[in-house]
Amino acid sequence: MSIQTSDPVADLITRIRNAIAVNKNEIRVPTSKLKLAVAEKLQKIHYLEKVEIEEAQPRNILHIVINKEGENAMINEISKVSTPGRRIYAGVSEIPKVKSGRGTVLVSTSKGIMTGQEAVKNKLGGEVLVKVW
C-alpha cells in the first residue's frame, strides 16, 4: 500500500464512501493535517462517530469510526468538489447549498476548514472541498 497520494482528501473521502458501501463501521488511513482537519469537522457536525490518531511508524494512523456497531451511517452521500486539476473556489455569496440546506459543504478558508454555514457567518470564502449529506 502506497502512503503517497496526489489528493489526500479525495483518498479519505473515497475510503469513507467505500467503507459505508460494504457496511464497515471503521477505517484506518495514513494521517495528515488536512485529513485530520476534514475528519474532525465531519465528526463535529455529527457525520462521523469518532476520530483519533494512533501512533505508528513511519507515519501516524488516523482511526475513524463512521458509526456505532449495528447502526446505519449518517452519511448518505459524500463527494469531493475540488480536484488537483480543477480547483473550485467560492466567495462568501457563492458558497453552495447541498440538498436545499439538508447537507453541508466543507470549505478551506484562511481561518481553517469550516462548514459552508460557518464560512458565511464569518464572511469568508475559499476552496470548496467536500459536499456531504
VEXDREN-2710 file (C-alpha; in Angstrom, 1 decimal):
% VEXDREN-2710
k/r/px/py/pz
1/MET/0.0/0.0/0.0
2/SER/1.4/3.3/-1.0
3/ILE/1.1/6.2/1.5
4/GLN/1.6/9.0/-1.1
5/THR/-1.4/10.3/-2.9
6/SER/-1.8/13.3/-5.1
7/ASP/-5.1/14.2/-3.4
8/PRO/-5.2/13.1/0.2
9/VAL/-8.7/14.4/0.9
10/ALA/-10.1/12.5/-2.2
11/ASP/-8.4/9.4/-0.8
12/LEU/-10.0/9.9/2.6
13/ILE/-13.5/10.6/1.1
14/THR/-13.2/7.5/-1.2
15/ARG/-12.2/5.3/1.7
16/ILE/-15.2/6.5/3.8
17/ARG/-17.6/6.0/0.9
18/ASN/-16.3/2.5/0.2
19/ALA/-16.5/1.5/3.9
20/ILE/-20.1/2.7/4.0
21/ALA/-20.9/0.7/0.8
22/VAL/-19.7/-2.6/2.4
23/ASN/-21.2/-1.8/5.8
24/LYS/-17.9/-1.4/7.6
25/ASN/-18.1/0.9/10.6
26/GLU/-14.4/2.0/10.9
27/ILE/-11.4/2.7/8.7
28/ARG/-7.7/3.5/9.2
29/VAL/-5.8/5.8/6.9
30/PRO/-2.4/7.4/6.9
31/THR/-2.7/10.8/8.6
32/SER/-2.0/14.3/7.5
33/LYS/-3.0/17.7/8.9
34/LEU/-5.6/18.2/6.2
35/LYS/-7.2/14.8/6.5
36/LEU/-7.3/15.2/10.3
37/ALA/-9.0/18.7/10.0
38/VAL/-11.6/17.3/7.5
39/ALA/-12.4/14.3/9.6
40/GLU/-12.7/16.3/12.8
41/LYS/-15.0/18.8/11.1
42/LEU/-17.2/15.9/9.9
43/GLN/-17.2/14.5/13.5
44/LYS/-18.1/17.9/14.9
45/ILE/-21.2/18.1/12.6
46/HIS/-22.2/14.5/13.5
47/TYR/-21.4/12.7/10.3
48/LEU/-18.7/10.6/11.9
49/GLU/-18.8/8.9/15.3
50/LYS/-15.2/9.2/16.5
51/VAL/-11.8/10.4/15.1
52/GLU/-8.5/9.6/16.8
53/ILE/-4.8/9.3/16.0
54/GLU/-2.8/6.1/16.5
55/GLU/0.9/6.4/16.9
56/ALA/2.8/4.4/14.2
57/GLN/5.9/4.4/12.1
58/PRO/6.7/5.9/9.5
59/ARG/3.5/7.9/9.9
60/ASN/0.7/8.1/12.4
61/ILE/-2.6/6.4/11.5
62/LEU/-6.0/8.2/11.5
63/HIS/-8.6/5.8/13.0
64/ILE/-12.1/6.9/12.1
65/VAL/-15.3/5.2/13.4
66/ILE/-18.0/6.0/10.9
67/ASN/-20.9/4.7/13.0
68/LYS/-21.6/2.5/16.0
69/GLU/-21.9/-1.2/15.6
70/GLY/-25.4/-2.1/14.4
71/GLU/-26.4/1.4/13.4
72/ASN/-26.6/3.0/9.9
73/ALA/-24.1/5.6/8.8
74/MET/-25.2/9.2/9.0
75/ILE/-23.6/9.9/5.6
76/ASN/-25.9/9.2/2.6
77/GLU/-23.6/10.7/0.0
78/ILE/-20.1/12.2/0.2
79/SER/-18.1/13.6/-2.7
80/LYS/-15.0/15.7/-3.4
81/VAL/-15.8/19.0/-5.2
82/SER/-12.3/20.5/-5.9
83/THR/-9.7/18.3/-7.6
84/PRO/-6.0/18.9/-8.2
85/GLY/-6.7/19.7/-11.8
86/ARG/-9.7/21.8/-11.3
87/ARG/-9.9/23.8/-8.1
88/ILE/-13.3/25.2/-7.2
89/TYR/-13.3/28.5/-5.2
90/ALA/-16.3/30.3/-3.9
91/GLY/-16.8/33.8/-2.5
92/VAL/-18.9/34.2/0.6
93/SER/-22.0/34.8/-1.5
94/GLU/-21.3/31.9/-3.8
95/ILE/-20.9/29.1/-1.3
96/PRO/-23.2/26.3/-2.5
97/LYS/-26.0/24.7/-0.5
98/VAL/-26.4/20.9/-0.5
99/LYS/-29.8/19.4/-0.8
100/SER/-31.6/22.7/0.0
101/GLY/-29.7/23.1/3.2
102/ARG/-30.1/19.5/4.5
103/GLY/-26.5/18.7/3.7
104/THR/-23.3/20.7/4.2
105/VAL/-20.2/21.7/2.3
106/LEU/-16.7/21.9/3.8
107/VAL/-14.7/25.0/2.7
108/SER/-11.0/25.6/3.2
109/THR/-10.7/29.2/4.3
110/SER/-7.8/31.4/5.6
111/LYS/-9.1/30.6/9.1
112/GLY/-9.1/26.8/8.5
113/ILE/-11.6/24.2/7.4
114/MET/-15.2/25.4/8.0
115/THR/-18.7/24.3/7.0
116/GLY/-20.4/26.5/4.5
117/GLN/-22.7/28.0/7.2
118/GLU/-19.7/28.9/9.4
119/ALA/-17.9/30.5/6.4
120/VAL/-20.9/32.6/5.5
121/LYS/-21.3/33.6/9.2
122/ASN/-17.6/34.6/9.3
123/LYS/-17.8/36.3/5.9
124/LEU/-15.1/34.1/4.4
125/GLY/-14.8/32.4/1.0
126/GLY/-12.4/29.7/0.0
127/GLU/-11.8/26.4/-1.8
128/VAL/-14.9/24.1/-1.7
129/LEU/-13.5/20.7/-0.6
130/VAL/-16.3/18.3/0.2
131/LYS/-20.1/18.1/0.0
132/VAL/-21.9/15.7/2.3
133/TRP/-25.5/14.8/3.2
END
